[in-house]
């Protein structure tokens, strides 16, 4: 069995790339779903034009803002103190 050792900087870079990928996946999956849903359903009901990914991301941001302002979504940050 071979043991691989990584430098601290290399491990930090790999970890940050993985974290950015997870955050990107958390943001981009709803955007692509919104775009797909809009382009599949909306033109057949009201003759609306298809939207781009940028417009879908604006719809996603508007939806999150409305949910937050309506009180259905809460965002909290807690800071703990170390003694």
MILO-807211 format. One record per residue: residue number from 1; x, y, z of N, C-alpha, C, O, CB in turn. Coordinates in Angstrom, 2 decimals, always signed. Glycine has a CB too. Example, Ala and Ser with C-alpha at 12.3 -4.5 7.8 and 13.67 -1.06 7.14 Angstrom:
2
+-----+---------+---------+---------+---------+---------+---------+---------+---------+---------+---------+---------+---------+---------+---------+---------+
!   k !      nx !      ny !      nz !     cax !     cay !     caz !      cx !      cy !      cz !      ox !      oy !      oz !     cbx !     cby !     cbz !
+-----+---------+---------+---------+---------+---------+---------+---------+---------+---------+---------+---------+---------+---------+---------+---------+
!   1 !  +13.19 !   -5.69 !   +7.80 !  +12.30 !   -4.50 !   +7.80 !  +13.20 !   -3.30 !   +7.80 !  +14.24 !   -3.32 !   +8.46 !  +11.31 !   -4.47 !   +9.05 !
!   2 !  +12.85 !   -2.25 !   +7.08 !  +13.67 !   -1.06 !   +7.14 !  +12.90 !   +0.03 !   +7.87 !  +13.41 !   +1.14 !   +8.04 !  +14.08 !   -0.60 !   +5.72 !
+-----+---------+---------+---------+---------+---------+---------+---------+---------+---------+---------+---------+---------+---------+---------+---------+
This chain:
83
+-----+---------+---------+---------+---------+---------+---------+---------+---------+---------+---------+---------+---------+---------+---------+---------+
!   k !      nx !      ny !      nz !     cax !     cay !     caz !      cx !      cy !      cz !      ox !      oy !      oz !     cbx !     cby !     cbz !
+-----+---------+---------+---------+---------+---------+---------+---------+---------+---------+---------+---------+---------+---------+---------+---------+
!   1 !   +0.84 !   -1.17 !   +0.00 !   +0.00 !   +0.00 !   +0.00 !   +0.89 !   +1.24 !   +0.00 !   +1.84 !   +1.35 !   +0.78 !   -0.96 !   -0.01 !   +1.21 !
!   2 !   +0.56 !   +2.16 !   -0.89 !   +1.35 !   +3.37 !   -1.02 !   +0.63 !   +4.53 !   -0.33 !   -0.58 !   +4.69 !   -0.47 !   +1.62 !   +3.70 !   -2.52 !
!   3 !   +1.38 !   +5.32 !   +0.40 !   +0.83 !   +6.47 !   +1.11 !   +1.25 !   +7.74 !   +0.39 !   +2.43 !   +7.96 !   +0.11 !   +1.30 !   +6.49 !   +2.60 !
!   4 !   +0.26 !   +8.56 !   +0.09 !   +0.52 !   +9.83 !   -0.58 !   +0.44 !  +10.96 !   +0.44 !   -0.47 !  +11.01 !   +1.26 !   -0.48 !  +10.08 !   -1.75 !
!   5 !   +1.41 !  +11.85 !   +0.36 !   +1.39 !  +13.01 !   +1.24 !   +1.21 !  +14.25 !   +0.39 !   +1.87 !  +14.43 !   -0.64 !   +2.69 !  +13.10 !   +2.09 !
!   6 !   +0.30 !  +15.11 !   +0.82 !   +0.04 !  +16.34 !   +0.09 !   +0.57 !  +17.53 !   +0.89 !   +0.55 !  +17.52 !   +2.13 !   -1.48 !  +16.50 !   -0.21 !
!   7 !   +1.02 !  +18.52 !   +0.17 !   +1.44 !  +19.75 !   +0.84 !   +0.21 !  +20.46 !   +1.36 !   -0.89 !  +20.26 !   +0.86 !   +2.25 !  +20.66 !   -0.12 !
!   8 !   +0.40 !  +21.28 !   +2.37 !   -0.72 !  +21.99 !   +2.98 !   -1.40 !  +22.92 !   +1.97 !   -2.63 !  +23.02 !   +1.95 !   -0.25 !  +22.79 !   +4.20 !
!   9 !   -0.61 !  +23.60 !   +1.14 !   -1.18 !  +24.51 !   +0.15 !   -1.99 !  +23.73 !   -0.89 !   -3.09 !  +24.14 !   -1.27 !   -0.08 !  +25.33 !   -0.53 !
!  10 !   -1.44 !  +22.62 !   -1.34 !   -2.17 !  +21.80 !   -2.32 !   -3.47 !  +21.25 !   -1.75 !   -4.49 !  +21.23 !   -2.44 !   -1.30 !  +20.65 !   -2.80 !
!  11 !   -3.43 !  +20.81 !   -0.50 !   -4.66 !  +20.30 !   +0.14 !   -5.68 !  +21.42 !   +0.30 !   -6.88 !  +21.20 !   +0.13 !   -4.34 !  +19.67 !   +1.51 !
!  12 !   -5.23 !  +22.63 !   +0.64 !   -6.14 !  +23.76 !   +0.79 !   -6.77 !  +24.14 !   -0.55 !   -7.95 !  +24.48 !   -0.61 !   -5.41 !  +24.97 !   +1.38 !
!  13 !   -5.99 !  +24.07 !   -1.61 !   -6.51 !  +24.39 !   -2.94 !   -7.56 !  +23.36 !   -3.37 !   -8.61 !  +23.72 !   -3.88 !   -5.36 !  +24.45 !   -3.98 !
!  14 !   -7.27 !  +22.09 !   -3.15 !   -8.23 !  +21.03 !   -3.51 !   -9.51 !  +21.16 !   -2.69 !  -10.61 !  +21.02 !   -3.22 !   -7.60 !  +19.65 !   -3.30 !
!  15 !   -9.36 !  +21.44 !   -1.38 !  -10.52 !  +21.60 !   -0.52 !  -11.37 !  +22.80 !   -0.95 !  -12.60 !  +22.70 !   -0.98 !  -10.09 !  +21.77 !   +0.94 !
!  16 !  -10.73 !  +23.91 !   -1.30 !  -11.49 !  +25.09 !   -1.71 !  -12.19 !  +24.86 !   -3.06 !  -13.29 !  +25.36 !   -3.27 !  -10.57 !  +26.32 !   -1.80 !
!  17 !  -11.55 !  +24.13 !   -3.96 !  -12.19 !  +23.80 !   -5.24 !  -13.42 !  +22.93 !   -5.02 !  -14.45 !  +23.13 !   -5.66 !  -11.20 !  +23.10 !   -6.19 !
!  18 !  -13.32 !  +21.96 !   -4.12 !  -14.47 !  +21.11 !   -3.81 !  -15.60 !  +21.91 !   -3.16 !  -16.77 !  +21.71 !   -3.49 !  -14.05 !  +19.96 !   -2.88 !
!  19 !  -15.26 !  +22.81 !   -2.25 !  -16.29 !  +23.65 !   -1.61 !  -16.96 !  +24.56 !   -2.64 !  -18.18 !  +24.72 !   -2.61 !  -15.67 !  +24.50 !   -0.48 !
!  20 !  -16.18 !  +25.16 !   -3.52 !  -16.77 !  +26.02 !   -4.55 !  -17.65 !  +25.21 !   -5.49 !  -18.68 !  +25.70 !   -5.96 !  -15.68 !  +26.73 !   -5.35 !
!  21 !  -17.26 !  +23.98 !   -5.77 !  -18.08 !  +23.12 !   -6.61 !  -19.42 !  +22.79 !   -5.96 !  -20.45 !  +22.78 !   -6.63 !  -17.34 !  +21.85 !   -6.92 !
!  22 !  -19.40 !  +22.52 !   -4.65 !  -20.65 !  +22.24 !   -3.95 !  -21.55 !  +23.47 !   -3.90 !  -22.77 !  +23.35 !   -4.08 !  -20.37 !  +21.75 !   -2.54 !
!  23 !  -20.98 !  +24.63 !   -3.65 !  -21.78 !  +25.86 !   -3.64 !  -22.32 !  +26.14 !   -5.04 !  -23.48 !  +26.52 !   -5.19 !  -20.94 !  +27.06 !   -3.14 !
!  24 !  -21.50 !  +25.95 !   -6.04 !  -21.95 !  +26.14 !   -7.42 !  -23.06 !  +25.19 !   -7.78 !  -24.00 !  +25.57 !   -8.48 !  -20.80 !  +25.97 !   -8.38 !
!  25 !  -22.97 !  +23.96 !   -7.33 !  -24.02 !  +22.98 !   -7.58 !  -25.30 !  +23.38 !   -6.87 !  -26.39 !  +23.22 !   -7.42 !  -23.57 !  +21.58 !   -7.12 !
!  26 !  -25.19 !  +23.89 !   -5.65 !  -26.35 !  +24.34 !   -4.88 !  -27.05 !  +25.51 !   -5.56 !  -28.27 !  +25.65 !   -5.45 !  -25.94 !  +24.72 !   -3.47 !
!  27 !  -26.29 !  +26.35 !   -6.24 !  -26.87 !  +27.52 !   -6.91 !  -27.31 !  +27.17 !   -8.34 !  -28.37 !  +27.60 !   -8.77 !  -25.86 !  +28.68 !   -6.93 !
!  28 !  -26.51 !  +26.42 !   -9.06 !  -26.77 !  +26.22 !  -10.48 !  -27.88 !  +25.20 !  -10.77 !  -28.57 !  +25.33 !  -11.77 !  -25.51 !  +25.79 !  -11.16 !
!  29 !  -28.05 !  +24.21 !   -9.92 !  -29.12 !  +23.24 !  -10.16 !  -30.50 !  +23.89 !  -10.16 !  -31.28 !  +23.63 !  -11.08 !  -29.07 !  +22.14 !   -9.12 !
!  30 !  -30.83 !  +24.73 !   -9.17 !  -32.14 !  +25.40 !   -9.26 !  -32.25 !  +26.33 !  -10.46 !  -33.33 !  +26.45 !  -11.05 !  -32.39 !  +26.19 !   -7.99 !
!  31 !  -31.15 !  +26.99 !  -10.84 !  -31.20 !  +27.88 !  -12.00 !  -31.50 !  +27.09 !  -13.27 !  -32.34 !  +27.51 !  -14.06 !  -29.86 !  +28.64 !  -12.16 !
!  32 !  -30.85 !  +25.97 !  -13.46 !  -31.11 !  +25.16 !  -14.65 !  -32.51 !  +24.56 !  -14.62 !  -33.15 !  +24.42 !  -15.66 !  -30.06 !  +24.04 !  -14.77 !
!  33 !  -33.00 !  +24.19 !  -13.42 !  -34.36 !  +23.67 !  -13.32 !  -35.38 !  +24.76 !  -13.66 !  -36.35 !  +24.50 !  -14.38 !  -34.62 !  +23.13 !  -11.91 !
!  34 !  -35.16 !  +25.98 !  -13.15 !  -36.06 !  +27.09 !  -13.47 !  -36.06 !  +27.37 !  -14.96 !  -37.12 !  +27.57 !  -15.55 !  -35.67 !  +28.35 !  -12.69 !
!  35 !  -34.88 !  +27.39 !  -15.58 !  -34.80 !  +27.64 !  -17.01 !  -35.51 !  +26.54 !  -17.79 !  -36.27 !  +26.83 !  -18.72 !  -33.34 !  +27.76 !  -17.46 !
!  36 !  -35.27 !  +25.29 !  -17.44 !  -35.91 !  +24.19 !  -18.14 !  -37.42 !  +24.25 !  -18.00 !  -38.15 !  +24.08 !  -18.97 !  -35.38 !  +22.85 !  -17.62 !
!  37 !  -37.90 !  +24.50 !  -16.76 !  -39.33 !  +24.55 !  -16.50 !  -39.97 !  +25.69 !  -17.29 !  -41.02 !  +25.51 !  -17.92 !  -39.60 !  +24.72 !  -15.01 !
!  38 !  -39.35 !  +26.86 !  -17.25 !  -39.91 !  +28.02 !  -17.97 !  -39.97 !  +27.74 !  -19.47 !  -41.00 !  +27.96 !  -20.11 !  -39.07 !  +29.29 !  -17.69 !
!  39 !  -38.85 !  +27.27 !  -20.03 !  -38.80 !  +27.05 !  -21.47 !  -39.69 !  +25.89 !  -21.93 !  -40.09 !  +25.85 !  -23.09 !  -37.36 !  +26.78 !  -21.90 !
!  40 !  -40.01 !  +24.97 !  -21.04 !  -40.88 !  +23.84 !  -21.42 !  -42.35 !  +24.16 !  -21.26 !  -43.18 !  +23.69 !  -22.04 !  -40.54 !  +22.63 !  -20.59 !
!  41 !  -42.69 !  +24.97 !  -20.26 !  -44.11 !  +25.16 !  -19.94 !  -44.63 !  +26.54 !  -20.30 !  -45.72 !  +26.65 !  -20.86 !  -44.33 !  +24.92 !  -18.48 !
!  42 !  -43.90 !  +27.60 !  -19.99 !  -44.42 !  +28.96 !  -20.15 !  -44.77 !  +29.33 !  -21.60 !  -45.81 !  +29.96 !  -21.80 !  -43.41 !  +29.94 !  -19.62 !
!  43 !  -43.98 !  +28.98 !  -22.61 !  -44.37 !  +29.37 !  -23.98 !  -45.67 !  +28.72 !  -24.46 !  -46.36 !  +29.29 !  -25.31 !  -43.27 !  +29.02 !  -24.94 !
!  44 !  -46.00 !  +27.56 !  -23.95 !  -47.23 !  +26.91 !  -24.41 !  -48.48 !  +27.52 !  -23.79 !  -49.56 !  +27.42 !  -24.37 !  -47.17 !  +25.43 !  -24.11 !
!  45 !  -48.35 !  +28.13 !  -22.62 !  -49.52 !  +28.72 !  -21.95 !  -49.77 !  +30.16 !  -22.35 !  -50.91 !  +30.52 !  -22.66 !  -49.35 !  +28.64 !  -20.46 !
!  46 !  -48.74 !  +30.99 !  -22.36 !  -48.97 !  +32.42 !  -22.57 !  -48.14 !  +32.99 !  -23.71 !  -48.01 !  +34.21 !  -23.81 !  -48.68 !  +33.17 !  -21.30 !
!  47 !  -47.59 !  +32.17 !  -24.55 !  -46.77 !  +32.61 !  -25.68 !  -45.63 !  +33.51 !  -25.21 !  -45.34 !  +34.54 !  -25.83 !  -47.63 !  +33.36 !  -26.72 !
!  48 !  -44.97 !  +33.12 !  -24.10 !  -43.84 !  +33.87 !  -23.57 !  -42.55 !  +33.38 !  -24.22 !  -42.45 !  +32.21 !  -24.58 !  -43.76 !  +33.72 !  -22.02 !
!  49 !  -41.57 !  +34.25 !  -24.38 !  -40.31 !  +33.82 !  -25.01 !  -39.48 !  +32.97 !  -24.05 !  -39.64 !  +33.08 !  -22.84 !  -39.50 !  +35.05 !  -25.47 !
!  50 !  -38.60 !  +32.14 !  -24.59 !  -37.71 !  +31.36 !  -23.72 !  -36.72 !  +32.28 !  -23.00 !  -36.44 !  +33.38 !  -23.47 !  -36.95 !  +30.30 !  -24.53 !
!  51 !  -36.20 !  +31.81 !  -21.86 !  -35.27 !  +32.62 !  -21.08 !  -33.88 !  +32.01 !  -21.11 !  -33.71 !  +30.82 !  -21.38 !  -35.77 !  +32.76 !  -19.62 !
!  52 !  -32.90 !  +32.83 !  -20.82 !  -31.50 !  +32.40 !  -20.77 !  -31.14 !  +32.01 !  -19.34 !  -31.92 !  +32.26 !  -18.42 !  -30.55 !  +33.52 !  -21.29 !
!  53 !  -29.97 !  +31.41 !  -19.13 !  -29.56 !  +31.09 !  -17.75 !  -29.44 !  +32.34 !  -16.86 !  -29.72 !  +32.26 !  -15.66 !  -28.23 !  +30.36 !  -17.76 !
!  54 !  -29.04 !  +33.46 !  -17.43 !  -28.95 !  +34.69 !  -16.63 !  -30.32 !  +35.13 !  -16.15 !  -30.47 !  +35.54 !  -15.00 !  -28.29 !  +35.82 !  -17.45 !
!  55 !  -31.31 !  +35.05 !  -17.00 !  -32.66 !  +35.41 !  -16.60 !  -33.22 !  +34.42 !  -15.59 !  -33.97 !  +34.81 !  -14.69 !  -33.58 !  +35.49 !  -17.83 !
!  56 !  -32.87 !  +33.16 !  -15.73 !  -33.30 !  +32.16 !  -14.75 !  -32.64 !  +32.41 !  -13.40 !  -33.28 !  +32.21 !  -12.36 !  -32.96 !  +30.74 !  -15.24 !
!  57 !  -31.38 !  +32.86 !  -13.39 !  -30.74 !  +33.17 !  -12.11 !  -31.38 !  +34.39 !  -11.46 !  -31.46 !  +34.46 !  -10.23 !  -29.24 !  +33.41 !  -12.31 !
!  58 !  -31.84 !  +35.36 !  -12.25 !  -32.56 !  +36.50 !  -11.69 !  -33.91 !  +36.07 !  -11.12 !  -34.33 !  +36.57 !  -10.07 !  -32.76 !  +37.60 !  -12.76 !
!  59 !  -34.59 !  +35.15 !  -11.79 !  -35.83 !  +34.61 !  -11.24 !  -35.60 !  +33.86 !   -9.94 !  -36.40 !  +33.94 !   -9.01 !  -36.50 !  +33.69 !  -12.26 !
!  60 !  -34.50 !  +33.13 !   -9.87 !  -34.14 !  +32.39 !   -8.65 !  -33.86 !  +33.38 !   -7.51 !  -34.33 !  +33.17 !   -6.39 !  -32.91 !  +31.48 !   -8.90 !
!  61 !  -33.11 !  +34.43 !   -7.79 !  -32.82 !  +35.44 !   -6.76 !  -34.10 !  +36.15 !   -6.32 !  -34.26 !  +36.43 !   -5.13 !  -31.80 !  +36.46 !   -7.28 !
!  62 !  -35.00 !  +36.43 !   -7.26 !  -36.26 !  +37.07 !   -6.90 !  -37.11 !  +36.14 !   -6.04 !  -37.74 !  +36.59 !   -5.08 !  -37.03 !  +37.49 !   -8.16 !
!  63 !  -37.13 !  +34.86 !   -6.37 !  -37.90 !  +33.89 !   -5.59 !  -37.36 !  +33.78 !   -4.16 !  -38.13 !  +33.77 !   -3.20 !  -37.87 !  +32.52 !   -6.27 !
!  64 !  -36.05 !  +33.71 !   -4.01 !  -35.45 !  +33.62 !   -2.68 !  -35.73 !  +34.90 !   -1.90 !  -36.00 !  +34.83 !   -0.70 !  -33.92 !  +33.38 !   -2.79 !
!  65 !  -35.67 !  +36.06 !   -2.55 !  -35.96 !  +37.32 !   -1.87 !  -37.41 !  +37.39 !   -1.41 !  -37.68 !  +37.83 !   -0.29 !  -35.66 !  +38.50 !   -2.79 !
!  66 !  -38.33 !  +36.96 !   -2.25 !  -39.75 !  +36.97 !   -1.87 !  -40.00 !  +36.01 !   -0.71 !  -40.74 !  +36.34 !   +0.22 !  -40.65 !  +36.60 !   -3.08 !
!  67 !  -39.40 !  +34.83 !   -0.76 !  -39.56 !  +33.88 !   +0.34 !  -38.98 !  +34.42 !   +1.64 !  -39.55 !  +34.21 !   +2.71 !  -38.89 !  +32.54 !   -0.01 !
!  68 !  -37.86 !  +35.12 !   +1.55 !  -37.23 !  +35.70 !   +2.75 !  -38.09 !  +36.84 !   +3.30 !  -38.29 !  +36.92 !   +4.52 !  -35.82 !  +36.22 !   +2.42 !
!  69 !  -38.59 !  +37.70 !   +2.44 !  -39.40 !  +38.83 !   +2.89 !  -40.76 !  +38.37 !   +3.43 !  -41.33 !  +39.02 !   +4.30 !  -39.60 !  +39.82 !   +1.76 !
!  70 !  -41.29 !  +37.26 !   +2.92 !  -42.55 !  +36.73 !   +3.41 !  -42.39 !  +35.98 !   +4.72 !  -43.38 !  +35.62 !   +5.36 !  -43.16 !  +35.82 !   +2.36 !
!  71 !  -41.16 !  +35.74 !   +5.14 !  -40.92 !  +35.04 !   +6.39 !  -40.91 !  +33.53 !   +6.25 !  -40.83 !  +32.83 !   +7.27 !  -41.93 !  +35.42 !   +7.37 !
!  72 !  -40.98 !  +33.01 !   +5.05 !  -40.96 !  +31.56 !   +4.85 !  -39.55 !  +30.99 !   +4.83 !  -39.36 !  +29.78 !   +4.97 !  -41.66 !  +31.22 !   +3.54 !
!  73 !  -38.57 !  +31.84 !   +4.66 !  -37.17 !  +31.45 !   +4.62 !  -36.41 !  +32.32 !   +5.60 !  -36.51 !  +33.55 !   +5.54 !  -36.57 !  +31.57 !   +3.18 !
!  74 !  -35.66 !  +31.71 !   +6.50 !  -34.90 !  +32.47 !   +7.48 !  -33.43 !  +32.15 !   +7.32 !  -33.04 !  +30.99 !   +7.18 !  -35.36 !  +32.17 !   +8.91 !
!  75 !  -32.63 !  +33.19 !   +7.34 !  -31.18 !  +33.04 !   +7.24 !  -30.59 !  +33.58 !   +8.54 !  -30.75 !  +34.76 !   +8.86 !  -30.59 !  +33.80 !   +5.98 !
!  76 !  -29.91 !  +32.72 !   +9.28 !  -29.35 !  +33.13 !  +10.56 !  -27.88 !  +32.74 !  +10.62 !  -27.46 !  +31.70 !  +10.11 !  -30.13 !  +32.50 !  +11.72 !
!  77 !  -27.11 !  +33.60 !  +11.26 !  -25.70 !  +33.34 !  +11.52 !  -25.49 !  +33.43 !  +13.02 !  -25.89 !  +34.41 !  +13.65 !  -24.78 !  +34.34 !  +10.76 !
!  78 !  -24.87 !  +32.43 !  +13.59 !  -24.58 !  +32.42 !  +15.01 !  -23.07 !  +32.44 !  +15.20 !  -22.32 !  +31.77 !  +14.49 !  -25.21 !  +31.20 !  +15.70 !
!  79 !  -22.65 !  +33.22 !  +16.17 !  -21.23 !  +33.31 !  +16.50 !  -21.04 !  +32.80 !  +17.91 !  -21.64 !  +33.32 !  +18.85 !  -20.71 !  +34.77 !  +16.35 !
!  80 !  -20.23 !  +31.82 !  +18.06 !  -19.95 !  +31.27 !  +19.38 !  -18.67 !  +31.87 !  +19.94 !  -17.76 !  +32.24 !  +19.20 !  -19.84 !  +29.73 !  +19.32 !
!  81 !  -18.63 !  +31.97 !  +21.25 !  -17.46 !  +32.52 !  +21.93 !  -16.66 !  +31.39 !  +22.55 !  -17.23 !  +30.48 !  +23.17 !  -17.87 !  +33.56 !  +23.01 !
!  82 !  -15.38 !  +31.44 !  +22.39 !  -14.51 !  +30.45 !  +23.02 !  -13.91 !  +31.06 !  +24.27 !  -13.35 !  +32.15 !  +24.25 !  -13.38 !  +29.98 !  +22.04 !
!  83 !  -14.05 !  +30.35 !  +25.35 !  -13.51 !  +30.86 !  +26.62 !  -12.13 !  +30.35 !  +26.88 !  -11.52 !  +30.68 !  +27.90 !  -14.41 !  +30.49 !  +27.78 !
+-----+---------+---------+---------+---------+---------+---------+---------+---------+---------+---------+---------+---------+---------+---------+---------+
